[in-house]
Protein backbone atom coordinates (compact mmCIF):
# COMPACT_ATOMS: atom_id res chain seq x y z
CA UNK A 1 0.00 0.00 0.00
CA UNK A 2 1.43 3.33 -1.04
CA UNK A 3 -0.44 5.75 1.18
CA UNK A 4 1.03 8.67 -0.80
CA UNK A 5 -1.47 7.88 -3.55
CA UNK A 6 -4.31 8.77 -1.14
CA UNK A 7 -2.97 11.08 1.58
CA UNK A 8 -1.51 14.54 1.11
CA UNK A 9 -1.05 17.87 2.81
CA UNK A 10 -1.90 21.32 1.54
CA UNK A 11 -1.44 24.44 3.67
CA UNK A 12 -4.77 25.71 2.30
CA UNK A 13 -6.72 22.65 3.49
CA UNK A 14 -7.18 22.23 7.24
CA UNK A 15 -4.01 24.21 7.90
CA UNK A 16 -1.85 21.54 6.28
CA UNK A 17 -3.09 18.51 8.23
CA UNK A 18 -2.73 15.24 6.31
CA UNK A 19 -6.04 14.59 4.53
CA UNK A 20 -7.49 12.05 2.12
CA UNK A 21 -6.97 13.48 -1.36
CA UNK A 22 -10.06 15.14 -2.80
CA UNK A 23 -11.66 15.53 0.63
CA UNK A 24 -11.40 17.58 3.78
CA UNK A 25 -11.26 14.39 5.86
CA UNK A 26 -8.11 14.52 7.95
CA UNK A 27 -6.24 11.40 8.98
CA UNK A 28 -6.62 12.26 12.65
CA UNK A 29 -10.39 12.81 12.25
CA UNK A 30 -10.85 9.38 10.69
CA UNK A 31 -8.69 7.70 13.33
CA UNK A 32 -10.68 9.43 16.08
CA UNK A 33 -13.91 8.03 14.62
CA UNK A 34 -12.51 4.52 15.07
CA UNK A 35 -11.19 5.45 18.50
CA UNK A 36 -14.73 6.46 19.43
CA UNK A 37 -16.09 3.08 18.42
CA UNK A 38 -17.25 3.69 14.86
CA UNK A 39 -17.16 0.73 12.50
CA UNK A 40 -15.85 0.86 8.94
CA UNK A 41 -19.44 0.49 7.74
CA UNK A 42 -20.51 3.56 9.72
CA UNK A 43 -17.58 5.56 8.35
CA UNK A 44 -18.34 4.57 4.75
CA UNK A 45 -22.06 5.29 5.23
CA UNK A 46 -21.35 8.72 6.69
CA UNK A 47 -18.53 9.64 4.29
CA UNK A 48 -19.28 7.93 0.95
CA UNK A 49 -16.40 9.78 -0.73
CA UNK A 50 -14.01 7.65 1.35
CA UNK A 51 -13.02 4.44 -0.41
CA UNK A 52 -11.76 1.23 1.20
CA UNK A 53 -8.34 1.88 -0.36
CA UNK A 54 -8.26 5.41 1.06
CA UNK A 55 -9.16 4.07 4.50
CA UNK A 56 -6.37 1.52 4.25
CA UNK A 57 -4.04 4.39 3.33
CA UNK A 58 -5.07 6.26 6.49
CA UNK A 59 -3.95 3.32 8.60
CA UNK A 60 -0.78 2.81 6.54
CA UNK A 61 0.11 6.49 6.95
CA UNK A 62 -0.52 6.36 10.71
CA UNK A 63 1.55 3.19 11.09
CA UNK A 64 4.47 4.62 9.13
CA UNK A 65 4.29 7.92 11.01
CA UNK A 66 4.37 6.15 14.37
CA UNK A 67 7.21 3.86 13.34
CA UNK A 68 9.39 6.92 12.77
CA UNK A 69 8.85 8.22 16.30
CA UNK A 70 11.27 7.41 19.07
CA UNK A 71 9.50 9.01 22.03
CA UNK A 72 5.92 8.22 22.99
CA UNK A 73 4.44 10.76 25.34
CA UNK A 74 1.55 9.12 27.15
CA UNK A 75 -0.86 11.16 29.23
CA UNK A 76 -0.56 10.49 32.93
CA UNK A 77 -3.83 9.57 34.60
CA UNK A 78 -4.29 11.16 37.98
CA UNK A 79 -6.21 9.20 40.59
C-alpha positions in Angstrom: 0.0 0.0 0.0 1.4 3.3 -1.0 -0.4 5.8 1.2 1.0 8.7 -0.8 -1.5 7.9 -3.5 -4.3 8.8 -1.1 -3.0 11.1 1.6 -1.5 14.5 1.1 -1.0 17.9 2.8 -1.9 21.3 1.5 -1.4 24.4 3.7 -4.8 25.7 2.3 -6.7 22.6 3.5 -7.2 22.2 7.2 -4.0 24.2 7.9 -1.9 21.5 6.3 -3.1 18.5 8.2 -2.7 15.2 6.3 -6.0 14.6 4.5 -7.5 12.1 2.1 -7.0 13.5 -1.4 -10.1 15.1 -2.8 -11.7 15.5 0.6 -11.4 17.6 3.8 -11.3 14.4 5.9 -8.1 14.5 7.9 -6.2 11.4 9.0 -6.6 12.3 12.6 -10.4 12.8 12.3 -10.8 9.4 10.7 -8.7 7.7 13.3 -10.7 9.4 16.1 -13.9 8.0 14.6 -12.5 4.5 15.1 -11.2 5.5 18.5 -14.7 6.5 19.4 -16.1 3.1 18.4 -17.3 3.7 14.9 -17.2 0.7 12.5 -15.9 0.9 8.9 -19.4 0.5 7.7 -20.5 3.6 9.7 -17.6 5.6 8.4 -18.3 4.6 4.8 -22.1 5.3 5.2 -21.3 8.7 6.7 -18.5 9.6 4.3 -19.3 7.9 1.0 -16.4 9.8 -0.7 -14.0 7.7 1.4 -13.0 4.4 -0.4 -11.8 1.2 1.2 -8.3 1.9 -0.4 -8.3 5.4 1.1 -9.2 4.1 4.5 -6.4 1.5 4.3 -4.0 4.4 3.3 -5.1 6.3 6.5 -3.9 3.3 8.6 -0.8 2.8 6.5 0.1 6.5 7.0 -0.5 6.4 10.7 1.6 3.2 11.1 4.5 4.6 9.1 4.3 7.9 11.0 4.4 6.2 14.4 7.2 3.9 13.3 9.4 6.9 12.8 8.8 8.2 16.3 11.3 7.4 19.1 9.5 9.0 22.0 5.9 8.2 23.0 4.4 10.8 25.3 1.6 9.1 27.1 -0.9 11.2 29.2 -0.6 10.5 32.9 -3.8 9.6 34.6 -4.3 11.2 38.0 -6.2 9.2 40.6 
